[in-house]
Amino acid sequence: MDRQSIMHRLQEMLNERVDVAIPLTGETTIQQLGIDSIILVDFMLDLENEMNFTFKSMDLAKDANLDQIVDLVYDSLGPAA
């Protein structure tokens, strides 16, 4: 799976779970979406289940943006993805 496909799925999942009042871009931060750390962990676990992988690391900055989450997913998927 490439980064663009990951971003597209991430945007779909966020639109399903969060009341998004702003456009979702790579620069959109989790803080802008009103996502706290507990919701973020739950969401990341949903990502793992949805995309059938396990995060190698869930280390994200408090003000992480969607590009950083995409990178984390992409790195966790590995070369076979």
Secondary structure, DSSP 8 states (H G I E B T S, - for coil): --HHHHHHHHHHHHHHHS---S---TT-BTTTTT--HHHHHHHHHHHHHHHT---S-----TT-BHHHHHHHHHHHH-TT-
